Amino acid sequence: MAEFSIHQFSNKLLQKSIFPHLMAYLHWQTGQANLPNNKFAPISINLDLTTACNFQCPHCLDEEIINTGKMLNLQYIKRLLENWSKKGLKSVILIGGGEPTIYPYFEEVVKFLKKLSLQVGIVSNGTTFKKIENICHLLNKKDWIRLSLDASTNETFQKIHRPRVRVTLDEITAGVKKIRQKNPNLQIGYSFLIIGDDKKVNNVPLVKNIGEIAQTARLAKESGFNYLSLKPFINPEGKRETVINQKNLKEIK
């Protein structure tokens, strides 16, 4: 239960360091306080460094923006983060429609975030793991890394993600072991998107991975991950529904 509670967003808002800032913001929004518009900043943000990605996942929700070649200007990022850190910003999640570690100045951004004493989260596919290894010593027990892997075997991993670079699931999990040796306090998560046998994109069936959940949990534990995150499949087409049929629910249980 203690591990689960760290992911409760309401608990984050009620932290002692956050509560005065939150109350001042609410008073301003409800007209109880007359404050300038630029006094406040978000408590936490998702920062999309780039739209570039070295995967070709057919189920990608950001397919329309992937590989459009867009990247944020480094100096703009620094000015924004420095300004917001003075106005209440506490944490930044480096994520993206693309792969954040592909951003040319990824390591410099992480160093700047830690210089500002901000909490850092990194969502990555693990392919350019050397960059994460280079900055892992800067991260503390409140920071975290989550890898989107969705498989326990390399065969399934390759079929689900169709990487543009030569990389295997074994190489990525071996990289986690190296990071664990360099920084034993860092939280590292194994993200697993559950794909059932009825999932299709553009009428093409996707690779089912439900049968690998238990094996993935074993692999995650043996490789030094702190937790396994199981996520429902979101249809990237139409209404983007999240539906799991009864047959697949029984298999998951």
Helices and strands as residue ranges (DSSP letters): H 2-5, H 9-13, H 19-29, G 37-39, E 44-48, H 74-85, E 91-95, G 100-102, H 106-115, E 119-124, H 129-135, G 136-138, E 144-148, H 154-161, H 169-182, E 187-194, E 200-201, E 204-205, G 210-212, H 213-223, E 227-232, H 246-252
